[in-house]
Amino acid sequence: MDFQWDRRNKTESPFLIPMSSPDITEAEREVIAEVLQTPFLSIGPYIEAFEEAFRQYLGCAYAIGVSSGTAGLHLCVIAAGISEGDLVITTPFSFVSSTNVLLFERAIPIFVDVDPLSGNIDPVLIEQAVEDLTHNAQSAQRWLPRKLPTQIKDIAPKAILSVDVFGQPAEMDAIRKIADRFAMKIIEDSCEALGAEYKGRKAGTLGDYGVFGFYPNKQITTGEGGMIVTNDKEAAQLMSSLRNQGRAAGDTWLHHTFLGYNYRLDELSAALGYIQMKRIEELLAKREQVAKWYTERLRQVPEVEVPMRLESTTRNTWFVYVIRLQNGIQRESVIRTLKERGIPARPYFTPIHLQPYMQERFGYQEGDFPHTEDLGNRSLALPFSSIMTEFQVETVCNILIDALSD
Ligand SMILES: *Cc1c(COP(=O)(O)O)cnc(C)c1O
């Protein structure tokens, strides 16, 4: 196929500056060419090298490459023993996949609202929810959705699925305390937070299982891909087997101990990830620089709130650059003006409980999670990547400031 990216981009994309971009160098192109000269396009040396790079970077015992962040989260849900009718505490301010993986197993997500400053799940609300559900039948009701598509198996929540939103870790010490007190597992969705640090400890290593994603807008990319990290040997063995069609260690090719999935990461993707991990500090530093340019320029603009950093975040690794518009500003008209002048921008996130399928299944309504909805209504993600130049950032800011004064 004659796929002329440049020409297509010039004629069909209305945007001067892309919303996000991967950061690919000669090294990535070379390693892909190298893999193509071998017969190992899946289950070869690069998946192992990529996993080893993660173990070293995070200092964890096990790393399991998978075909997407969503696939990784799904396997963690299974490894945590979550099944039909189990309750799991999670956040409505996230990308949908952190909740979808619970629905895949017919578990019931119990949403609690977020801290309005960081957008991360509020541990005070987690504690109230778990206490009420576990000990207080009367107040338990207020944490449950209006409609339940599945019967509750056990009113005591089984796990917490927390999300490190936009590259800032959730309040993991507080979450760990609650989880330990009520014997719950923690799944840490760190798909937006590779390299981020919470009180000096790496995101993804703070729960029982952590997951990263490598879609092209993330800190590193493999095209599609993900990585599970854990120190739990038994869970690691189970998840390795489930990603590989349920073949347990020692199973032959057509012998399957478990009902499994094809969630493997192919060698081309793993090789790309291996090279990107060699460049991780460079990639993170470039993202930080771009965020700095934005913040320097936008912090003076009265209609804009720039991203804040929690004290517990000893390192923020910048997944996206999301500003909040002051109350009363018509976001849709700002987005329209930006688009007319070649700049993409989008709301980030649209709350999960207000997605059509969630409203239909669980009966959620507007007003159910006010902080999440407020952030959802006022947030605006601006173009962001490690390869943006200072001039591009200035261009976006100038056009945004114009759009705000219209
Ligand atoms: C990107 C992301 C994922 C995983 O996405 P995939 O596209 O499946 O790799 C999961 N959770 C959050 C919060 C994300 O941002």
The ligand as an SDF file (V2000), in Angstrom:
LIG
                    3D

 15 15  0  0  0  0  0  0  0  0999 V2000
   -4.0960    4.3610   28.6830 C   0  0  0  0  0  0  0  0  0  0  0  0
   -4.8130    3.9180   29.8780 C   0  0  0  0  0  0  0  0  0  0  0  0
   -5.1250    2.5550   30.0730 C   0  0  0  0  0  0  0  0  0  0  0  0
   -4.7420    1.4490   29.1220 C   0  0  0  0  0  0  0  0  0  0  0  0
   -5.0520    1.6760   27.8330 O   0  0  0  0  0  0  0  0  0  0  0  0
   -4.7170    0.6890   26.6460 P   0  0  0  0  0  0  0  0  0  0  0  0
   -5.1270    1.5000   25.4710 O   0  0  0  0  0  0  0  0  0  0  0  0
   -5.5180   -0.5360   26.8250 O   0  0  0  0  0  0  0  0  0  0  0  0
   -3.2540    0.3800   26.6530 O   0  0  0  0  0  0  0  0  0  0  0  0
   -5.7380    2.2010   31.2590 C   0  0  0  0  0  0  0  0  0  0  0  0
   -6.0590    3.1090   32.1890 N   0  0  0  0  0  0  0  0  0  0  0  0
   -5.7910    4.4200   32.0420 C   0  0  0  0  0  0  0  0  0  0  0  0
   -6.1490    5.3620   33.1340 C   0  0  0  0  0  0  0  0  0  0  0  0
   -5.1800    4.8780   30.8660 C   0  0  0  0  0  0  0  0  0  0  0  0
   -4.9260    6.1750   30.6980 O   0  0  0  0  0  0  0  0  0  0  0  0
  1  2  1  0
  2  3  1  0
  2 14  2  0
  3  4  1  0
  3 10  2  0
  4  5  1  0
  5  6  1  0
  6  7  2  0
  6  8  1  0
  6  9  1  0
 10 11  1  0
 11 12  2  0
 12 13  1  0
 12 14  1  0
 14 15  1  0
M  END
$$$$
